[in-house]
Amino acid sequence: MRAGAELALRVAAAQMLSPTIRYLRLTAADGGLLPAAGPGAHLVLTLPARTGSTHRSYSLIGAPDAREAYEIAVRREAASRGGSAFLHAAEPGMLLRCTWPASHFAPVSTARRHLMIAGGVGITPFLSYLQRLRADGSDYALHYCARPDDARAFERWLAGDTAVTLHCGTARSTLNLSALLSRQPLGTHLYVCGPQGLMAEAVNTALGLGWPARHLHTESFGAAPGAPFTAVLARSGLTLQVGAHESLLERLEAEGVVVASLCRGGACGVCATELLAGEPEHRDHFLSEAEKVEGRRIMVCTSRARSGELVLNL
Amino acid sequence: MKPGHETQFHAAPDGVRRHGTTDIYGGSLHSAMELGSAVKSRPRYRRLEPDALGRQHLLILQAPDAGTVHELAARFAPLRHALSCWHCEATPDGLTGARFFGARAPMLDALAARLATAQMGQRLYAAGTEPFLWSVAQICARFDLHAPALQLEHRGSACRRVYCVHCKTLFEGVTGNPADCPGCSLVLSVRDHFSRRHGAFMGVNADAEHPGELPSRQAVFR
């Protein structure tokens, strides 16, 4: 893990892929080669915010292992907390800082078939998957639930691929998860990225059809909003108010409290923090169900208070 | 050899591996001592239990006696609508309903053919000696079928398959320790270190450090 190591990037190209999705091509600020990243990898960009800075994760959508540039696609969120609005104003020449790329969502090398389900901008990690799976001649299928303008935005990555099925228009009415997941050959791995509801439904349907948990992989993005709550830091004596549209980790960083973190999506476990009191709402994918019930640790990047306040050993 | 405690794979739906207790084959770090070995790679086994989450079930028994067949038939009765039974090497007289293979090789070929057309939701249960179980597990691994969808129960002889680390020969039916390598003729100390890829225990030169000083031969893997 390279939590802390930073890269300096320069925006080399910027383009609107749709009214809400902006494509950015980023090169090393010094013109050199960038660290290689595998399929499904992401960057954490450090972006200016109203107070100090903020961090946002974006999947790399370019060719896996490309070292000349990183490519990302950023959705402009209506209730942007600064990240997507800032990047939608980014023009060539602008300098950015980011972590080294990391991947907690790579395709499984022992899989006999890769089944991908994406919702909305959750397509992004699969754009690098597709390039790798095509090059390797792997067996795969992608089901993409999207609004028509999202589908058009990513057309250049998806067009002409008969293994890609679009489920456009009204919700995802044409995607029958039960039918799809009940006829997959032994050795298939399922990857889902998109809204929480889609991920939960896909995973629960698969488990109900006898898929082992080790064949199911999800990646969530962004801090879903939640009720505001209070975080009490027992060791430093600080009391923080965490707003509805920010994560606990973001509030800690804004207050200058150092917490090691990496993926910012509840997958890697680096930001695990000891919880001394309070009722947490665990939203991560790292802790086991037993650990969540036990409630002794919390992933501050995604999880929140169920009610009232949390007391952390910080 | 007593049945090990439960093998559980603690993974969230994202498949992130938890710290600590299990690996994808169901081996456990804290179970090794229960089998009289401090070696972590030494597999352990559990009583076969029908897994109602599966949609297709295959039960493979090595040379079962009539008692075993009846016991497992009762245990697996809740799954009988989706259960296939295979007997290998021997089968009790007068019993029907199981597909019989006189030898291991054709059974393993049939298993590979079956798994090649199987769907997600398949469960596989095998009972027999360790070499038998790991021959089955090696076929399953080709289809990414591992614990907990694959269950292994040790029954019968404790004989081992041994891999000579010097000449790479694999040999079966080892009951004594040390054992003679049929490949390079070295006298091998049969370790508890187990290779899932080879489905075999490691055999290392027994008198490498003090040539000529060999431990007495004991029939320990009966």
Interface residues (C-beta under 8 A of the other chain):
Chain A: H104 V108 T110 A111 R112 L181 S182 R183 Q184 P185 L186 G187 T188 H189 V203 A206 L207 G208 L209 G210 W211 P212 A213 R214 H215 L216 H217 T218 E219 A267 G269 H285 F286 L287 S288 E289 A290
Chain B: F9 H10 A11 A12 P13 D14 G15 V16 R18 I24 L53 G54 R55 L115 T117 A118 Q119 M120 G121 Q122 R123 F143 D144 L145 H146 P148 A149
